[in-house]
């Protein structure tokens, strides 16, 4: 085991973890992209903290009894221990280096923390291309660039896959007769990129991006310098901006049906929106919820005809047309209210429900860049036909760029074009 890490089975748990003054335990799995992303952080941190904290790994699937006892249901999961007791945060999924360090620091005296942090050595990595973003556009660009024998590093603040990874089913991606789970389609793309030699920096924190030198600093210690930069940071769900939304986001209000629909088995929910995302996600939610009320500002839906037909035929889905939300309220732990306004009469009333899902479009992820990149009127990056932005050596692909249609296939196309254009420039 690399670093100062000990691998155990559940019979060794007491001696290796509970009997140690300080310990951190990683429940991992094989064929687990989040586990692979964590390993690139866990091992270096074991070198820094390993003299004071026991770093331990355990294979979750072969130690299910202990996992069940500790209520560990997914991989990776990090647990922190002090004198045999679990303390601090339970970290899971796409775990960031800063979150691990924060929990490790909390185990130690302040002076020891200062001593350890003083040992951190900054490093610089040079590469041909940095792809910033791991959705379909970024992953496709990575495949093409790596196949062109260009050293390519893909950087993402989350795990590879982008928004597609949270989509429950994709039924219109060429090459698949049956609908594919979004996370599996993303997984195939990610594995293909890795197989072609793309290096990943996943679930990292980006300290800054310098567009002039096409370099960026991640996790507070690694600076990556590239000859070319492909921006594929995608977009994110657009908030409504009404009272109560920010307060209850993630606590009654959700933007991801795949993530949260399962929590509403036999309950009632409200869906805000009437486009493809809203209606397709409503159909998914109907597998769990007993009643769905779709609140839409127009008198008809904007979703594709097939989705509309399925939604109108679903007895669990009702529609409240020509209404808009004006306020969100919360009652207890599992009851929500949304005040809606009738756009024809101006009358307001409250709809009580158990949860609320918002699907009203997207906005580009461009906050990390300076204001020299040329944008369209909606704030998306403008490019030429070969995905070049207005800055030398900087390209953009996928949902972050100005375009008429935003689909997985159009993102893949953008990534292809950007990669070929980059390759030609570097010949």
C-alpha positions, 0 to 999 in steps of 0.5 A, a space after each residue: 500500500 502506497 504512502 503510510 496506509 494500512 489495509 485491514 479486514 473487519 477482524 483487524 478493525 479494533 486493533 488498527 482503528 479503535 485502539 489507535 489514539 487517532 485514525 482515519 478509515 477509508 471504505 473503498 470499492 474496486 471499479 469505483 471512480 470516486 475511490 480512484 479520485 480519493 486515492 490521489 489525495 489520501 496517499 499524499 496526505 498519509 505521508 503528511 499526517 501519517 506519523 500522527 494519525 493512522 491511515 487505514 483502508 478497508 474493502 467494503 464489499 468483503 467487509 459488509 458486516 462492519 460496513 453495516 454496523 457503521 452505517 456505511 452504504 457507499 464508497 468511498 466513505 471516510 470516517 475519522 476517529 479519536 480515542 476509538 470514537 467517530 468524530 468530525 464529518 463523515 465524508 463520502 462521494 467526491 471527497 475534496 482534499 480540503 475537507 479531509 485536511 480540515 477533519 485531520 486538523 481537528 484531531 491534532 493540536 494547533 502547533 502540530 497542524 502548523 508543523 504539518 502544513 509547513 511541510 506541504 511542497 508546491 509543485 508545477 506540472 507542465 502539459 500540452 493541454 488542460 481540459 477544464 471540465 469532465 462532462 461529455 464535451 471535456 471527456 470527448 476532447 480528452 479522448 481525441 487529444 490523448 489519441 493525438 499523443 498530446 499530454 492531456 490533463 482533465 480537471 474538474 471540481 466534481 467527479 467526471 460525468 458532468 450533469 449527464 451523470 445525474 440524469 436517470 436515463 438517456 434514450 437518444 444517444 446514438 449507438 444504444 438501442 436501449 435507454 442508458 442510465 446517465 451515470 453509466 454513459 458518463 462512466 463509459 466516457 470517463 473510462 475511455 478517456 483514461 484508457 487513452 491516457 488522459 490524466 484526471 484531477 477530479 473533485 479538486 478545488 480550483 484556486 485560480 485560472 490564468 488565461 494568459 499563461 493557460 495555467 491554473 492552481 488546484 488544491 492549494 499546491 499544484 500549478 498546472 501549465 498548459 500550451 492550450 486550454 479547453 474550457 468545458 465547464 458546462 452549466 448548472 441549474 438556474 435558480 428561481 431567485 424567489 424568497 425561501 429558495 436559498 434557505 431550503 435548497 437541499 432541504 426540501 428544494 431539489 434540482 436533481 430528480 435522480 439524486 432525491 426522488 427516492 426520498 419521496 416514496 408515496 409522497 407528494 411533490 411539486 415540480 417547477 417548469 415545463 420544458 424537457 428537463 421538468 417533464 422528463 424528470 417528472 416522469 422519473 419522480 412518478 416512479 416514487 411519488 404518489 402525486 406530482 403537481 407541475 407548475 408552469 408559467 405558460 398555458 402549454 408545455 415546452 417539452 418534446 411531444 413524446 415526453 408530453 404524451 407520457 406525462 399527460 397519460 400518467 395519472 400521478 401527474 397534474 398540471 397548474 398552467 399559467 402560474 409562477 412560484 412567489 415564495 417557498 415555505 417549510 413546515 417541520 422536517 418533510 412538509 413544504 409550501 409554495 406560494 403560486 400566483 395565477 398570472 391571469 388573475 394575480 391571485 396567490 395561493 399556497 400549495 402544500 407538498 412534501 418536496 419541491 423540484 426546480 427545473 427552469 433552465 441552466 446558466 454557464 459556469 464561468 465564475 472562475 474566469 476573468 471578464 476578458 472572455 467574450 460572452 453572448 447576451 445570455 452570458 455564454 462563451 462565444 467561439 468561432 466554428 473551431 471552438 476558439 474563444 477571443 483569447 489565444 490558445 483558449 477554446 470552449 466546448 459544450 454547454 458553457 459556450 453560446 449555441 442554440 441547442 444543448 444536448 449530449 450529442 452537441 457537447 460531444 461534437 463541440 469536444 471533437 471539434 475543439 480537440 482537432 483544432 487544438 491538435 492542428 495548432 500544435 502540429 
